[in-house]
Amino acid sequence: MLIKIQDIQQVANEVMNMLHEEEIEVINDFHDAVVAKDIEKIDELFKVVLFDVEDHFQEEENMMLQNNYGYYQVHKSDHDTMREKLAKYFERWLAIKSPIELQGFLENEFKKWLILHISKWDTEAALHLGHAH
């Protein structure tokens, strides 16, 4: 298991908390396949990860726009940085199919990024967005 639910800070918005919990589940399944070097499963789950992360980011970005959140652009830029990294790693996966490279990315970059992003940007945004259900 790459990320435990306790690793992720709860924020003041239930929708965001739900999105984070769903993403952790998807990422952990993906990480399990990567560690097992299950090429077929990685092929399948990488697409699920890309879809889930985009859905998560879009949902947050829409909530921020609807609430005229002042730091929307900065928050979105942090999302965009990870969108670009995931797209780059997906392209490399299609080219070289290296579970070792993906494992390094998930354990050394993605996990740290997600924990930091939630504790900094999502916590701040959630205070502005309130307790939306």
VEXMAR-140245 format. One record per residue (C-alpha): x, y, z; residue number from 1. Coordinates in Angstrom, 2 decimals. Layout:
{site {X, Y, Z}, NUM},
...
This chain:
{site {0.00, 0.00, 0.00}, 1},
{site {1.52, 3.28, -1.12}, 2},
{site {-0.74, 5.76, 0.68}, 3},
{site {-2.75, 5.20, 3.84}, 4},
{site {-5.88, 7.25, 4.39}, 5},
{site {-4.24, 8.58, 7.58}, 6},
{site {-1.41, 10.03, 5.44}, 7},
{site {-3.88, 12.43, 3.87}, 8},
{site {-5.16, 15.44, 5.75}, 9},
{site {-8.95, 15.74, 5.98}, 10},
{site {-10.18, 19.07, 4.63}, 11},
{site {-13.24, 21.18, 5.43}, 12},
{site {-15.12, 19.98, 2.34}, 13},
{site {-16.70, 16.51, 2.18}, 14},
{site {-16.69, 16.35, -1.63}, 15},
{site {-12.93, 16.94, -1.66}, 16},
{site {-12.39, 14.33, 1.08}, 17},
{site {-14.39, 11.81, -0.94}, 18},
{site {-12.37, 12.59, -4.09}, 19},
{site {-9.13, 12.09, -2.16}, 20},
{site {-10.27, 8.76, -0.70}, 21},
{site {-11.29, 7.47, -4.14}, 22},
{site {-7.99, 8.58, -5.63}, 23},
{site {-5.97, 6.88, -2.89}, 24},
{site {-7.78, 3.62, -3.61}, 25},
{site {-7.06, 3.86, -7.35}, 26},
{site {-3.42, 4.84, -6.79}, 27},
{site {-2.89, 2.00, -4.30}, 28},
{site {-4.32, -0.56, -6.75}, 29},
{site {-2.05, 0.86, -9.46}, 30},
{site {0.98, 0.78, -7.15}, 31},
{site {0.25, -2.86, -6.26}, 32},
{site {0.26, -3.78, -9.98}, 33},
{site {3.49, -1.80, -10.51}, 34},
{site {5.25, -3.50, -7.59}, 35},
{site {4.06, -6.89, -8.89}, 36},
{site {5.37, -5.91, -12.37}, 37},
{site {2.01, -7.01, -13.83}, 38},
{site {2.30, -5.40, -17.27}, 39},
{site {-1.29, -6.12, -18.37}, 40},
{site {-2.74, -4.79, -15.12}, 41},
{site {-0.52, -1.69, -15.29}, 42},
{site {-1.73, -1.09, -18.88}, 43},
{site {-5.33, -1.27, -17.68}, 44},
{site {-4.93, 0.67, -14.42}, 45},
{site {-2.75, 3.47, -15.80}, 46},
{site {-5.75, 4.57, -17.91}, 47},
{site {-7.97, 4.38, -14.79}, 48},
{site {-5.45, 6.53, -12.89}, 49},
{site {-5.35, 9.15, -15.66}, 50},
{site {-9.15, 9.28, -15.81}, 51},
{site {-9.56, 9.39, -12.02}, 52},
{site {-6.94, 12.09, -11.46}, 53},
{site {-8.43, 14.25, -14.24}, 54},
{site {-11.93, 13.77, -12.81}, 55},
{site {-10.65, 14.71, -9.32}, 56},
{site {-8.86, 17.84, -10.60}, 57},
{site {-11.82, 18.91, -12.76}, 58},
{site {-14.24, 18.53, -9.86}, 59},
{site {-12.07, 20.67, -7.58}, 60},
{site {-11.45, 23.25, -10.28}, 61},
{site {-15.18, 23.53, -11.03}, 62},
{site {-15.96, 24.04, -7.32}, 63},
{site {-13.28, 26.73, -7.09}, 64},
{site {-14.61, 28.54, -10.17}, 65},
{site {-18.22, 28.38, -8.95}, 66},
{site {-17.12, 29.94, -5.65}, 67},
{site {-14.87, 32.60, -7.24}, 68},
{site {-11.90, 31.22, -5.33}, 69},
{site {-9.09, 33.80, -5.46}, 70},
{site {-6.23, 31.29, -5.73}, 71},
{site {-7.86, 29.21, -8.46}, 72},
{site {-5.10, 29.80, -11.02}, 73},
{site {-2.26, 28.90, -8.64}, 74},
{site {-4.11, 25.79, -7.46}, 75},
{site {-4.89, 24.78, -11.06}, 76},
{site {-1.22, 25.31, -12.00}, 77},
{site {-0.24, 22.76, -9.36}, 78},
{site {-2.78, 20.34, -10.86}, 79},
{site {-1.40, 21.08, -14.35}, 80},
{site {2.14, 20.24, -13.21}, 81},
{site {0.97, 16.78, -12.14}, 82},
{site {-1.18, 16.37, -15.26}, 83},
{site {1.95, 16.95, -17.36}, 84},
{site {4.06, 14.54, -15.29}, 85},
{site {1.42, 11.80, -15.50}, 86},
{site {1.10, 12.30, -19.26}, 87},
{site {4.90, 12.12, -19.64}, 88},
{site {5.11, 8.92, -17.57}, 89},
{site {2.20, 7.41, -19.53}, 90},
{site {3.99, 8.12, -22.82}, 91},
{site {7.18, 6.57, -21.42}, 92},
{site {5.18, 3.59, -20.16}, 93},
{site {3.76, 3.01, -23.64}, 94},
{site {7.29, 3.22, -25.10}, 95},
{site {9.35, 1.19, -22.62}, 96},
{site {6.97, -0.54, -20.15}, 97},
{site {9.23, -0.05, -17.12}, 98},
{site {7.50, -0.88, -13.83}, 99},
{site {10.71, 0.15, -11.99}, 100},
{site {10.49, 3.68, -13.41}, 101},
{site {6.80, 3.94, -12.48}, 102},
{site {7.46, 2.64, -8.98}, 103},
{site {10.12, 5.32, -8.48}, 104},
{site {7.73, 8.01, -9.70}, 105},
{site {4.85, 6.85, -7.49}, 106},
{site {6.96, 6.42, -4.35}, 107},
{site {9.33, 9.37, -4.72}, 108},
{site {7.25, 12.00, -6.51}, 109},
{site {3.54, 11.34, -6.69}, 110},
{site {2.98, 10.37, -3.05}, 111},
{site {4.89, 13.40, -1.75}, 112},
{site {3.17, 15.70, -4.22}, 113},
{site {-0.32, 14.46, -3.29}, 114},
{site {0.23, 14.73, 0.47}, 115},
{site {1.73, 18.22, 0.13}, 116},
{site {-0.89, 19.40, -2.38}, 117},
{site {-3.75, 18.32, -0.11}, 118},
{site {-2.20, 19.73, 3.06}, 119},
{site {-1.45, 23.07, 1.41}, 120},
{site {-3.72, 23.87, -1.54}, 121},
{site {-6.75, 21.70, -0.88}, 122},
{site {-6.89, 22.60, 2.82}, 123},
{site {-6.85, 26.30, 1.92}, 124},
{site {-9.40, 25.92, -0.89}, 125},
{site {-11.72, 23.81, 1.28}, 126},
{site {-11.93, 26.61, 3.86}, 127},
{site {-13.12, 28.96, 1.11}, 128},
{site {-15.50, 26.41, -0.42}, 129},
{site {-17.07, 25.43, 2.90}, 130},
{site {-18.72, 22.17, 3.82}, 131},
{site {-20.23, 21.29, 0.45}, 132},
{site {-21.77, 17.81, 0.35}, 133},
